[in-house]
Amino acid sequence: MTLNRRQALALLAAGIALPPGLAVAARPGVTLKEAAGRKGLRIGNAMAGGPNRFENPAYRALTARECHAIVCENATKWTTLQPRPGVFDFKAADAIFAWARKEGLKRRGHTLVWQEDRWAPSWLVNYDFGAQPGREAERILSDHITTVTRHFGDDLYSWDVMNEAVDPATGELRESVLTRRLGGPVAQIDMCFRLARANVPRAQLVYNDFMGPEAGATKHRASVLRLLEALKSKGTPIDALGMQSHIGPWSDLEAKGGKAPFREWRKFLDEVTGMGYKLVISEFDVSDKALPGDIARRDAGVAARAKDYLDVTLSYRQVTDLFMWGLSDNANWLRSQKSMAMREHGMPSRTTAFDDELAPKPMYEAMIAAFREMPPRG
Ligand code: 9MR
């Protein structure tokens, strides 16, 4: 017989000694890292500052136990690294990466540029580009990418170079404070990748976006394909597409039933891999919005969504990495998102593989099952 950690702690708290021979399931039988590693898939987690995250030794230990790699959730964004023009601050990122190195975890960067002005530093959005705006924009972009990539050098094996360049509502490429001065989005995106390649020639360079399998993302997927094609014809040095994989709620998929609605997703992945790109699941979590409030049913729904998505997506051997956007429910961004997490029951969201006590949930079992069933990576 096995007790879970919570049951064992409850017995101990009640002063009841654990009977001899009774194992405490301090950890599940197999870790995500072991199960995925057997098939050549690298598992990662996004690490951010804060009490439920980097400041919690148990959460750090869970990450080291379950993962091969980490990415900084926020500490390597432009807003953090260059909060004022020409002033760089690497403190937060360096601390997270130093810990990861000590634990033997590999490290990746997110994101050199986040295209939407809303997520760019306000100094950049309000910048006076002067009499030669193109030249000044190029200087600023080059200074940021060069300084940041050189600071980390070969310590990071992979970088999101460009994040979310497509407007999902219109399917158009976003214009930004930089694209308008640098000959449009395609020219500016090309420039970002070339700057990255020139400075960290050994790093994997990734275009990262949140297009998903749902019907509502048809324009988004089409636009990402057009962008990847345009960049390929320019010879832009991109190695992989990052599929953020903030999945669910999929009312449109679930209403139709079964896995058939993944047809469009497969077509998309066929096209991306047909162009020679690798794939990275870069920010995995599962929204529990629109699932029942009852915890057992909600956890089962989240696990089922995870399994359906991973079965299809991991059937592509080109997926080399799977990064979770937080390992536990209280370390996931959806917990504080009123519009995207399930709030109508007034209950905290449950969107990841581990609960607030860091005990594994059905989504964790679903991930292990998906890893067992997927084909080995090349
Ligand atoms: O999870 C991140 C959250 O903590 C930040 O406040 C937010 C803004 O920097 O970014 C979140 O992460 C986003 C990621 O960088 C890009 N894809 C979408 C992620 C969730 O919004």
Residues whose N, C-alpha, C, O or C-beta is under 5 A from the ligand:
A	BS01	9MR	E73 W333
